[in-house]
Amino acid sequence: MIRILTYGEVEAAEIFARVVPEIDVEATVADIIATVRKEGDKALLAYCEKFDGAVLSDLQVSQEEIDEAVAQVEPRFLEILEKAAENIRTFHQKQVRNSFIINNTDGVVIGQKIIPVDRAGLYVPGGTAAYPSTVLMDAIPAKIAGCREVVITTPPNREGKVNPVILAAAKVAGVDRIFKLGGAQAIAALAYGTESVPKVDKIVGPGNAFVAEAKKQVFGAVSIDMIAGPSEILIVADGNSNPRHLAADLLSQAEHDKLASAVLVTDSADLALAVQAELEKQIPLLERAEIARASIDKNGKIIVAPDLNVAVEIANEIAPEHLELCVDAPFDWLDKIRHAGSIFMGRNCPEALGDYFAGPNHTLPTSGTAKFSSPLSVDDFVKKTQYTYYTKDALARVAEDVAFFATKEGLTAHAKSAVVRLEEDQ
């Protein structure tokens, strides 16, 4: 049963405690990465057989396999994928940055170019559940950014096939190549390249502890989006909220993973008790009841705050991945939220809207990193290059200032480079 904690009556450490995965995978992942770097496709095929039970002759998904998969998917789901993709494109198009140029001073031009990374690698989980939504959320921003190639890795089943809904989503999103790879070995292949898998410039996407650790270890050889932790939801709710709705929303994250965290913060003790009771009614009805039960019992909590202002401050301190504002006049509270991955406003906005359909990205900062990082966006797939141009006369006006600055840092060669052109004219 979920715990009910009263703010001010328990230690702050208990209020703000986080789920910390206990599995230590660092050495195992390091060995997998080293083996893939050394043996390439041979290692990848061996790991597919070992971890996925699939004996493959080719790692890349063929066009025939994609067409066959799409034909298996229900027409209604294909329509929904297209609708969701359009919403995601509409939202992310607004994130596109423009290059700029400044030419306010005679003889001086400075500016910045926005350049997409050449190749993006997307990891799509395929273990306890298939996530076509992740394909849309990760591939569409990369395509909008202008990446020349977008590559997916996702684990196959024992027959060596990729889940058809993932392939259908990849087609809708315009993915260029798909590889039958999961786990740390997929991250290693994307980071360093093999005979079949191209080396990418950026790796994005969620995964298990092995995937997260692999992304951590290859960072530097390649860019990554974030180190994702267990899924999180925090709901700030007032006493007018429906406990049945709140329980359902908490369970929408609890069913992800036994390590997932579901938290309710409310100013109503009566609501806290009602949601606690409602969770006990709903958990047994879930297909993933065992996972949800473990998540709720071990990591879930209901925090009773003295008022909504305190509730919001608790939310800011926790900095959750998903934050629901189930309160009257939610927009009155929006500016008070400083730290959250994605905010869901009002009583009719379950977090599932963001997972699948609304348009904002669902690849979000976890484990409190919303205090300093952001959801996946078009920005993740571009880099910025600066440029500077000075005419001879423009340099002459500032050369002595540049040289003087350089001498204050003890860098006389810097100073000389600023004035040497002037000396030649004297």
DAVEN-V451084 format. One record per residue. RES is the residue in three letters. PHI is phi in whole degrees, 0 to 359 (* if undefined). Layout:
BEGIN
RES;PHI
RES;PHI
END
This chain:
BEGIN
MET;*
ILE;294
ARG;279
ILE;247
LEU;243
THR;261
TYR;300
GLY;95
GLU;253
VAL;235
GLU;298
ALA;302
ALA;300
GLU;284
ILE;296
PHE;258
ALA;298
ARG;245
VAL;285
VAL;241
PRO;304
GLU;266
ILE;287
ASP;254
VAL;242
GLU;303
ALA;292
THR;299
VAL;295
ALA;301
ASP;293
ILE;297
ILE;298
ALA;297
THR;292
VAL;296
ARG;298
LYS;278
GLU;251
GLY;61
ASP;302
LYS;302
ALA;293
LEU;298
LEU;295
ALA;293
TYR;291
CYS;300
GLU;291
LYS;290
PHE;266
ASP;254
GLY;72
ALA;250
VAL;263
LEU;248
SER;254
ASP;218
LEU;279
GLN;274
VAL;286
SER;277
GLN;297
GLU;298
GLU;295
ILE;296
ASP;298
GLU;296
ALA;294
VAL;299
ALA;294
GLN;277
VAL;277
GLU;303
PRO;306
ARG;296
PHE;292
LEU;299
GLU;296
ILE;294
LEU;302
GLU;295
LYS;296
ALA;298
ALA;300
GLU;295
ASN;297
ILE;294
ARG;297
THR;300
PHE;293
HIS;283
GLN;300
LYS;290
GLN;272
VAL;297
ARG;269
ASN;251
SER;295
PHE;220
ILE;222
ILE;239
ASN;221
ASN;270
THR;244
ASP;304
GLY;84
VAL;236
VAL;230
ILE;231
GLY;189
GLN;220
LYS;256
ILE;260
ILE;233
PRO;290
VAL;294
ASP;294
ARG;222
ALA;251
GLY;248
LEU;245
TYR;265
VAL;240
PRO;299
GLY;207
GLY;273
THR;288
ALA;206
ALA;263
TYR;233
PRO;298
SER;298
THR;296
VAL;301
LEU;297
MET;294
ASP;266
ALA;282
ILE;296
PRO;300
ALA;295
LYS;293
ILE;297
ALA;295
GLY;102
CYS;302
ARG;293
GLU;214
VAL;241
VAL;242
ILE;246
THR;241
THR;205
PRO;290
PRO;273
ASN;275
ARG;294
GLU;273
GLY;79
LYS;252
VAL;266
ASN;309
PRO;303
VAL;291
ILE;291
LEU;293
ALA;296
ALA;296
ALA;296
LYS;294
VAL;299
ALA;278
GLY;83
VAL;296
ASP;273
ARG;218
ILE;229
PHE;237
LYS;275
LEU;214
GLY;229
GLY;70
ALA;299
GLN;294
ALA;293
ILE;296
ALA;297
ALA;297
LEU;293
ALA;286
TYR;243
GLY;80
THR;223
GLU;301
SER;257
VAL;265
PRO;283
LYS;291
VAL;252
ASP;262
LYS;216
ILE;245
VAL;227
GLY;119
PRO;277
GLY;186
ASN;282
ALA;299
PHE;291
VAL;294
ALA;299
GLU;293
ALA;297
LYS;300
LYS;298
GLN;285
VAL;269
PHE;301
GLY;114
ALA;285
VAL;208
SER;276
ILE;229
ASP;280
MET;189
ILE;261
ALA;278
GLY;259
PRO;299
SER;297
GLU;220
ILE;223
LEU;231
ILE;247
VAL;262
ALA;226
ASP;265
GLY;292
ASN;274
SER;282
ASN;273
PRO;298
ARG;295
HIS;294
LEU;296
ALA;298
ALA;298
ASP;291
LEU;299
LEU;288
SER;298
GLN;263
ALA;300
GLU;286
HIS;297
ASP;195
LYS;297
LEU;268
ALA;297
SER;239
ALA;237
VAL;230
LEU;244
VAL;240
THR;219
ASP;264
SER;239
ALA;295
ASP;297
LEU;296
ALA;303
LEU;294
ALA;294
VAL;291
GLN;303
ALA;293
GLU;294
LEU;300
GLU;294
LYS;285
GLN;275
ILE;302
PRO;297
LEU;273
LEU;278
GLU;294
ARG;255
ALA;298
GLU;298
ILE;294
ALA;298
ARG;300
ALA;297
SER;297
ILE;295
ASP;290
LYS;269
ASN;245
GLY;284
LYS;198
ILE;244
ILE;252
VAL;265
ALA;258
PRO;293
ASP;199
LEU;290
ASN;299
VAL;293
ALA;302
VAL;293
GLU;294
ILE;298
ALA;299
ASN;297
GLU;290
ILE;286
ALA;52
PRO;285
GLU;297
HIS;243
LEU;233
GLU;259
LEU;255
CYS;266
VAL;221
ASP;296
ALA;49
PRO;301
PHE;291
ASP;291
TRP;258
LEU;302
ASP;291
LYS;279
ILE;277
ARG;255
HIS;225
ALA;195
GLY;291
SER;213
ILE;249
PHE;245
MET;260
GLY;89
ARG;270
ASN;241
CYS;226
PRO;296
GLU;303
ALA;301
LEU;303
GLY;286
ASP;296
TYR;239
PHE;223
ALA;296
GLY;132
PRO;301
ASN;287
HIS;254
THR;273
LEU;232
PRO;291
THR;240
SER;57
GLY;84
THR;286
ALA;296
LYS;291
PHE;217
SER;224
SER;230
PRO;298
LEU;302
SER;207
VAL;302
ASP;303
ASP;291
PHE;248
VAL;232
LYS;229
LYS;242
THR;237
GLN;266
TYR;215
THR;222
TYR;224
TYR;233
THR;284
LYS;299
ASP;293
ALA;295
LEU;298
ALA;301
ARG;290
VAL;239
ALA;302
GLU;295
ASP;294
VAL;298
ALA;297
PHE;297
PHE;300
ALA;298
THR;294
LYS;292
GLU;262
GLY;74
LEU;250
THR;288
ALA;293
HIS;301
ALA;300
LYS;298
SER;295
ALA;283
VAL;251
VAL;300
ARG;291
LEU;290
GLU;297
GLU;294
ASP;273
GLN;269
END
